[in-house]
Amino acid sequence: MKTSKTYQNKPSHSSWAGSLLLGVVLASPFSVNAIYPLGPSVTLQYLLDGGTIDSGDKHFFNFHDFTQAGDLFVPATQIFVFPIINGPGLSEEEYGIRFQSSRWLLNGVNQTYDLALDFNVSITEPAFRFSDNTLEVTGGIAGDASILIAEGVIDELTGDSLANKLVFILNSGVKLQDHQEFTHTALELEISKDLAMFTGPLGGIAFVSHFDQSFSQTVSPVPEPGTWAAGFAMTALVGGQIWRRRQQGAK
């Protein structure tokens, strides 16, 4: 795992020292390996305008509720979304998407930035269901600064909460990846995501290179023969009742 030094001291007020510190942080981010883009990117603006993006057997769509607040504004045309694969060649490959921008950077005193976004994802193979997913972040901090990304996962069809995840880069600790098994499998998910960046009163630097979202799946459970038989029997019973009502109505 590639990491950068997390500086505890207050950044220098001299311009050359500040530039050097920024260069070190940008050149050596905290990152997670074994994630690779699969194809060309689209802009977040394209997705917000109704576009979609596919990654393997995952279909991402309905990007909405995009908001930003704080001391930084990044146009959706400058946020890029890539299809990715997590762990290519491994027994459990995860397909997903990457959000990336060179504009996610705070450098100063008491600065904040918050981004919120919702979207949906489904599986194009009907024999499979979502079973778990992974949230990962690549970025860095220096001085008095923090980065957090929170995420909620909901079963779109039932409204059930399946997972809540958090990754962060703080002076007190680093968690670059959060992988969780879902409480039950699902065919379609709604994802709510929030990126928060801060610099404190001592001054600092916080930047996010990109954050990734990938998913695993499992084969949809196949009913036991007894379940199939019961289902057919119920269908025949209901069908017979409908036929008898129609015959009685005809008389």
C-alpha positions in Angstrom: 0.0 0.0 0.0 1.4 3.3 -1.0 1.3 6.0 1.7 2.4 9.5 2.3 3.7 11.1 5.5 1.1 12.8 7.5 2.6 16.1 8.7 1.8 17.2 12.2 3.4 20.6 12.1 1.8 23.9 11.0 2.6 24.6 7.3 5.2 27.3 6.7 3.9 30.8 5.7 6.7 31.1 3.2 5.6 30.5 -0.4 8.4 28.1 -1.3 7.9 26.0 1.7 4.1 25.9 1.2 4.6 24.9 -2.4 7.1 22.1 -1.4 4.7 20.7 1.2 1.8 20.7 -1.3 4.0 19.0 -3.9 4.9 16.2 -1.4 1.3 15.6 -0.5 0.1 15.5 -4.1 3.0 13.3 -5.2 2.5 10.6 -2.4 -1.1 10.1 -1.6 -2.6 7.4 0.6 -3.9 4.9 -1.9 -5.2 1.3 -2.4 -3.7 -0.9 -5.1 -5.2 -3.4 -7.5 -7.9 -1.2 -8.9 -7.8 -0.5 -12.7 -9.9 1.6 -15.1 -11.7 -0.4 -17.7 -12.4 2.2 -20.3 -12.8 5.9 -21.1 -14.5 8.3 -18.6 -17.6 10.4 -18.8 -18.3 13.6 -16.9 -20.5 13.7 -13.9 -22.5 16.4 -15.7 -23.3 13.8 -18.5 -24.6 11.4 -15.9 -26.7 14.1 -14.1 -28.2 15.0 -17.5 -29.6 11.4 -17.7 -26.6 9.5 -19.0 -25.6 6.1 -17.8 -22.3 4.1 -17.5 -21.7 0.4 -17.5 -18.8 -1.5 -15.8 -18.8 -5.2 -16.4 -22.2 -6.5 -15.5 -23.1 -3.4 -13.4 -25.3 -0.7 -14.8 -25.1 2.8 -13.1 -27.9 5.3 -13.7 -30.2 7.9 -12.2 -27.5 10.2 -10.9 -29.3 12.9 -8.9 -29.3 15.1 -5.8 -25.8 16.5 -6.5 -25.0 19.3 -4.1 -21.8 21.1 -3.1 -21.1 23.5 -0.2 -18.2 25.3 1.5 -15.1 27.1 0.2 -14.7 25.0 -3.0 -16.9 24.6 -6.0 -16.0 22.0 -8.7 -18.2 22.0 -11.8 -19.7 18.7 -12.7 -18.0 18.9 -16.0 -14.7 18.6 -14.2 -15.6 15.5 -12.2 -14.9 12.4 -14.3 -16.4 8.9 -13.8 -14.6 5.8 -15.0 -15.6 2.1 -15.1 -13.2 0.1 -12.9 -12.4 -3.5 -11.9 -11.2 -4.2 -8.4 -8.9 -7.2 -8.1 -8.5 -8.3 -11.8 -7.6 -12.0 -12.1 -8.7 -12.8 -8.6 -11.5 -15.3 -7.8 -13.8 -12.5 -6.8 -13.5 -9.6 -9.2 -15.6 -6.5 -8.4 -16.8 -4.1 -11.0 -17.6 -0.5 -10.2 -17.0 3.2 -10.9 -14.4 5.8 -10.0 -15.0 9.5 -9.3 -12.0 11.6 -10.1 -11.1 15.3 -10.2 -8.0 17.4 -9.9 -10.0 20.2 -8.3 -10.7 18.5 -4.9 -8.0 20.5 -3.0 -8.2 22.7 0.1 -5.1 24.7 1.1 -5.5 27.2 3.9 -7.1 27.9 7.3 -10.6 26.9 8.4 -11.7 25.8 4.9 -14.5 23.3 4.2 -15.9 21.4 1.3 -18.9 19.0 1.1 -20.2 17.0 -1.9 -23.3 14.9 -1.8 -24.6 12.6 -4.6 -27.1 9.8 -5.1 -27.3 7.2 -7.9 -28.6 3.7 -8.7 -26.9 0.5 -9.8 -28.3 -2.7 -11.1 -27.0 -6.0 -12.4 -27.5 -6.8 -16.1 -27.3 -10.6 -15.5 -30.7 -11.7 -14.1 -29.2 -14.8 -12.4 -27.2 -12.7 -10.0 -27.8 -10.4 -7.0 -25.6 -7.9 -5.2 -24.0 -9.4 -2.1 -21.5 -6.8 -0.9 -19.6 -3.7 -1.9 -16.4 -1.8 -1.3 -15.7 2.0 -0.8 -12.1 3.2 -1.2 -10.4 6.6 -1.3 -7.1 7.9 -2.5 -5.9 11.3 -1.2 -3.6 13.0 1.3 -3.5 15.6 4.1 -0.8 17.8 5.6 -1.0 19.9 8.8 -4.4 20.5 10.4 -6.7 18.8 7.8 -9.2 15.9 7.5 -11.0 13.9 4.7 -14.1 11.7 5.2 -16.4 9.9 2.8 -19.6 8.4 4.1 -21.9 6.1 2.2 -25.3 4.5 2.6 -26.6 1.5 0.5 -30.3 0.8 0.2 -32.2 -2.0 -1.5 -34.1 0.0 -4.1 -37.0 -2.5 -4.3 -37.6 -3.0 -0.6 -36.2 0.2 0.9 -34.1 -1.8 3.4 -30.7 -0.4 4.5 -28.0 -2.9 3.5 -24.8 -1.2 4.6 -23.3 2.1 5.9 -19.7 2.7 5.3 -17.0 5.3 6.2 -13.4 5.9 5.0 -11.2 8.7 6.2 -7.7 10.3 6.2 -7.1 12.0 9.6 -4.1 13.0 11.7 -5.4 10.5 14.3 -5.7 7.6 11.8 -6.3 6.4 8.3 -9.0 4.0 6.9 -8.8 3.9 3.1 -11.2 1.0 2.5 -14.5 -0.2 3.9 -15.9 -3.5 2.7 -19.2 -4.8 4.0 -21.4 -7.8 3.3 -25.0 -6.7 2.8 -27.7 -7.8 5.2 -29.4 -9.5 2.3 -28.9 -9.8 -1.5 -30.5 -7.3 -3.8 -31.2 -6.8 -7.5 -31.0 -3.0 -7.6 -29.3 -0.5 -5.1 -29.5 3.2 -4.4 -26.2 4.7 -3.2 -26.0 7.9 -1.2 -22.5 9.4 -0.9 -21.0 12.3 1.0 -17.4 13.6 0.6 -16.3 16.1 3.3 -12.9 17.9 3.5 -11.7 20.3 6.2 -8.7 22.4 7.2 -8.5 23.7 10.8 -7.3 26.9 12.5 -3.6 25.9 12.3 -3.9 25.7 8.5 -3.5 22.6 6.4 -3.8 20.9 3.0 -6.4 18.2 2.0 -6.8 16.7 -1.4 -8.7 13.8 -2.9 -7.4 12.3 -6.1 -10.4 9.9 -6.5 -12.7 7.5 -4.7 -13.9 4.1 -5.9 -17.1 2.1 -5.6 -17.1 -1.6 -6.5 -19.6 -4.4 -6.0 -19.6 -8.2 -5.7 -22.5 -10.5 -6.6 -23.8 -14.0 -5.9 -26.0 -16.4 -7.8 -29.7 -15.8 -7.1 -31.1 -18.6 -4.9 -32.8 -21.3 -6.8 -36.0 -22.6 -5.2 -36.1 -26.2 -4.0 -38.2 -28.7 -6.0 -40.8 -28.6 -3.3 -41.0 -24.8 -3.5 -41.5 -25.1 -7.3 -44.2 -27.7 -6.8 -46.0 -25.5 -4.2 -45.8 -22.5 -6.6 -47.3 -24.5 -9.5 -50.1 -25.8 -7.2 -50.9 -22.3 -6.1 -51.0 -21.0 -9.6 -53.3 -23.8 -10.7 -55.6 -23.2 -7.7 -55.9 -19.4 -8.4 -56.3 -20.1 -12.1 -59.1 -22.5 -11.5 -60.9 -20.1 -9.2 -60.7 -17.3 -11.9 -62.0 -19.8 -14.6 -65.0 -20.8 -12.4 -65.9 -17.2 -11.6 -65.9 -16.4 -15.3 -68.0 -19.4 -16.1 -70.5 -18.4 -13.4 -70.6 -14.9 -14.8 -71.3 -16.2 -18.3 -74.4 -18.0 -17.0 
